[in-house]
Each structure stands twice: as C-alpha cells, then as structure tokens.
C-alpha cells in the first residue's frame, strides 16, 4: 500500500513522516516528501533529529527518484541538508559504502544540467560532504 505523503507543517509532523518512511525503507514515499518540501525548510524541519539512517534514505531517494527528473531540486536538498544540525556528526559516522552512495548521487548530478547549480557549485558542495 502506497504511503500518502502530505506536506508537513512543522518539525514534529516532518519527524513522524520520516520515521514511518524510514521504518518501511520506503524510498518512493521519501522522494514524494522531498519533492513537496521546500529545501530551504529542511534544517528547521529536521531540527536536531538528523541521523545516519535518515541522511541515507534521503540520499537514496534523491538518487533513485529525484535527481533524474529534477537535478536542481536534488542539489538544493543536498545543499540545505548540509546546513542541518548534526550534519557533520552524521557525516563522520557514515560507512565507506554509505559514502559511496553519496558519491554516486554527486556523480549523477555532475552528469545532469540544471540552472540551479554550476559544476563549481557542485564541486564545493562535494567538499562539504567530504568526498
């Protein structure tokens, strides 16, 4: 049964949706959530709740569902995700395989064209992700 994702109005709602999406490993529903969520609001919506599992499902959802049809949106989410509380801590705890997934998303975005970012923007963001 497909999870119906509605735009979260606050950090609590966002957290509830993320927990459900993550528990079900539902990358398609996570992609729906990221598609209807303004990337600029991510740091506020995530509050201090960013964890490795959440970062990973975001990366996988962006890679499999969002980057192909809207690379600009995927870039924006990566950019604002890096501004979230606990980002550096979570990044430091990613395994080699998980970092590889992040790298694949960046590679996908570097092959795509978007007026949302330049290759220089992408390269500087890649450094923020320590790739």
Secondary structure, 3 states (H helix, E strand, C coil): CCCCCCCCCCHHHHHHHHHHHHHCCCHHHHHHHHHHCCHHHHHHHHCCCCCHHHHHHHHHHHHHHHCCCCHHHHHHHHHHHCCCCCHHHHHHCCCHHHHHHHHHHHHHHHHCCCCCCCHHHHHHHHHHCCC
